Amino acid sequence: MRIAPMVFSTFLVLVACGGADSSQANNAGANIGNAAAPAATAAASVLTTKVSGEAARRVMHERHEGMEAIGKATKAIKRELDGSADLATIRPSAAKIADLSQKASGWFPAGTGPDVGKTGAKPEIWQNRADFAAKLLNFQKAAQALNSTASSGDVNSIKARFADMGGTCKACHDKYRKEMKH
């Protein structure tokens, strides 16, 4: 995979002096994954944490790689749901998406937009923080629901949850992602 940064998708935000466990972006990111936290509060904490320099490049790389992984897992599930619906493929793919959806909370700190480098993330992400955070929270909830349903083995329910999750992806991408040429 290319290392070129783009929007949507692993978390491990390693800020200059911190690390995965102590970075402000990671700690603030926990708020967005908490369904009880208001989206506006989550947006303020996640998107106002500012990174720069090498830390920004690492975040943008992690975001790109995470979104690529979510895309691959989504395609794997779609292939199975359109075919034999092999749960041995669907379950780990749904689990990967659910895990990465939570990590996505740390992928959009201030200082990682198109003014910094090549990315599919539109500046509107940081201009409309509350709306973006609400959309991210919807995706996280839908990804968790898909993962839970995949464990059940009910293919019709999996299809419904997969469609729900796809709707949350589209809602965010339509507004906050520009097309990238690779």
C-alpha positions as CSV (number, residue, x, y, z in Angstrom):
1,M,0.0,0.0,0.0
2,R,1.1,3.5,-0.6
3,I,2.2,5.5,2.3
4,A,0.6,8.7,0.9
5,P,-1.8,10.1,3.5
6,M,-5.6,10.3,2.9
7,V,-8.7,10.4,4.9
8,F,-10.6,7.7,6.7
9,S,-9.5,4.8,8.3
10,T,-5.3,3.1,12.3
11,F,-5.2,4.9,15.5
12,L,-1.8,4.6,17.4
13,V,-1.4,8.3,17.3
14,L,2.2,8.8,18.4
15,V,2.6,12.5,19.3
16,A,6.1,13.8,19.6
17,C,6.8,13.3,23.3
18,G,4.0,10.9,24.1
19,G,3.2,7.6,22.7
20,A,0.1,5.6,22.1
21,D,-0.9,5.5,25.8
22,S,-0.2,9.1,26.7
23,S,-0.9,11.2,23.6
24,Q,-3.7,13.8,24.0
25,A,-5.2,12.7,20.8
26,N,-5.6,9.2,22.0
27,N,-7.0,10.1,25.4
28,A,-9.4,12.6,23.9
29,G,-10.3,10.1,21.3
30,A,-11.8,7.9,23.9
31,N,-14.5,10.5,24.4
32,I,-15.8,10.1,20.9
33,G,-16.2,6.3,21.2
34,N,-18.2,6.8,24.4
35,A,-21.9,6.8,23.4
36,A,-22.7,8.8,26.5
37,A,-20.4,11.6,25.5
38,P,-22.1,14.4,23.5
39,A,-20.8,14.6,20.0
40,A,-20.0,18.3,20.4
41,T,-17.8,17.6,23.4
42,A,-16.1,14.7,21.5
43,A,-15.5,16.9,18.5
44,A,-14.0,19.7,20.7
45,S,-11.6,17.3,22.4
46,V,-10.6,15.2,19.4
47,L,-10.3,17.9,16.7
48,T,-8.8,20.7,18.7
49,T,-5.8,18.7,19.9
50,K,-3.1,20.0,17.6
51,V,-0.2,18.2,16.2
52,S,2.5,19.3,13.8
53,G,5.6,18.2,11.9
54,E,6.5,14.6,12.2
55,A,3.6,13.9,14.6
56,A,1.1,15.2,12.0
57,R,2.7,13.1,9.3
58,R,2.4,10.0,11.5
59,V,-1.2,10.7,12.2
60,M,-2.0,11.2,8.6
61,H,-0.2,8.0,7.7
62,E,-2.1,6.1,10.4
63,R,-5.4,7.6,9.2
64,H,-4.6,6.5,5.6
65,E,-3.6,3.0,6.6
66,G,-6.6,2.6,8.9
67,M,-9.1,3.8,6.2
68,E,-7.5,1.5,3.7
69,A,-7.9,-1.4,6.1
70,I,-11.5,-0.5,6.8
71,G,-12.1,-0.4,3.0
72,K,-10.5,-3.8,2.5
73,A,-12.5,-5.3,5.3
74,T,-15.7,-3.8,4.0
75,K,-15.1,-5.2,0.5
76,A,-14.4,-8.6,2.0
77,I,-17.8,-8.5,3.8
78,K,-19.6,-7.3,0.7
79,R,-18.1,-10.1,-1.4
80,E,-19.3,-12.7,1.1
81,L,-22.7,-11.2,1.5
82,D,-23.1,-11.2,-2.2
83,G,-21.9,-14.8,-2.4
84,S,-21.7,-17.6,0.0
85,A,-21.8,-15.5,3.2
86,D,-18.9,-17.3,4.7
87,L,-18.9,-16.3,8.4
88,A,-15.2,-17.2,8.7
89,T,-14.5,-14.2,6.5
90,I,-17.3,-11.9,7.7
91,R,-16.6,-12.2,11.5
92,P,-12.9,-11.1,11.5
93,S,-13.6,-8.4,9.0
94,A,-16.5,-7.0,11.1
95,A,-14.3,-7.1,14.2
96,K,-11.5,-5.3,12.4
97,I,-13.9,-2.5,11.3
98,A,-15.3,-2.2,14.8
99,D,-11.8,-2.0,16.3
100,L,-10.6,0.6,13.7
101,S,-13.8,2.6,14.1
102,Q,-12.9,3.3,17.7
103,K,-9.3,4.1,16.8
104,A,-10.6,6.6,14.2
105,S,-11.3,9.0,17.0
106,G,-7.5,9.9,17.0
107,W,-7.1,10.2,13.3
108,F,-8.3,13.8,12.9
109,P,-6.5,16.1,15.3
110,A,-6.0,19.7,14.2
111,G,-2.9,20.1,12.0
112,T,-3.6,17.0,9.9
113,G,-5.7,18.6,7.1
114,P,-5.1,19.3,3.5
115,D,-2.9,22.3,4.3
116,V,-0.3,20.0,5.8
117,G,-0.1,17.3,3.1
118,K,-1.9,15.1,0.6
119,T,-5.1,13.9,2.1
120,G,-8.7,13.2,1.2
121,A,-9.8,14.9,4.4
122,K,-11.6,18.1,3.6
123,P,-11.0,21.2,5.7
124,E,-14.7,21.1,6.6
125,I,-13.9,18.4,9.1
126,W,-12.2,21.0,11.4
127,Q,-14.7,23.7,10.5
128,N,-17.7,21.6,11.4
129,R,-16.3,19.7,14.3
130,A,-19.6,18.8,16.0
131,D,-21.2,17.5,12.8
132,F,-18.1,15.5,11.9
133,A,-17.9,14.0,15.4
134,A,-21.6,13.0,15.3
135,K,-21.0,11.3,12.0
136,L,-18.0,9.5,13.3
137,L,-20.0,8.4,16.4
138,N,-22.7,7.1,14.2
139,F,-20.1,5.1,12.2
140,Q,-18.6,3.7,15.4
141,K,-22.1,2.6,16.7
142,A,-22.9,1.0,13.4
143,A,-19.6,-0.8,13.2
144,Q,-20.1,-2.2,16.7
145,A,-23.6,-3.3,15.8
146,L,-22.3,-5.1,12.7
147,N,-19.6,-6.8,14.7
148,S,-22.2,-8.0,17.4
149,T,-24.5,-9.2,14.7
150,A,-21.7,-11.0,12.8
151,S,-21.1,-13.0,16.0
152,S,-24.7,-14.2,15.9
153,G,-24.5,-15.7,12.5
154,D,-27.9,-14.4,11.3
155,V,-27.0,-13.5,7.7
156,N,-30.1,-11.4,7.1
157,S,-29.4,-9.4,10.2
158,I,-25.7,-9.0,9.2
159,K,-26.9,-7.7,5.8
160,A,-29.1,-5.1,7.5
161,R,-26.3,-4.0,9.9
162,F,-23.8,-3.9,7.0
163,A,-26.2,-1.6,5.1
164,D,-26.6,0.6,8.1
165,M,-22.9,0.9,8.5
166,G,-22.5,1.7,4.8
167,G,-24.9,4.5,5.2
168,T,-22.8,6.1,7.9
169,C,-19.7,5.8,5.8
170,K,-21.5,7.5,2.9
171,A,-22.9,10.3,5.1
172,C,-19.4,11.2,6.2
173,H,-17.6,10.7,2.9
174,D,-20.2,12.7,1.0
175,K,-19.5,15.7,3.1
176,Y,-15.9,15.4,4.5
177,R,-13.9,13.4,1.9
178,K,-12.6,14.4,-1.4
179,E,-11.7,11.9,-4.1
180,M,-8.0,11.1,-4.3
181,K,-6.0,10.0,-7.3
182,H,-3.5,7.4,-6.3
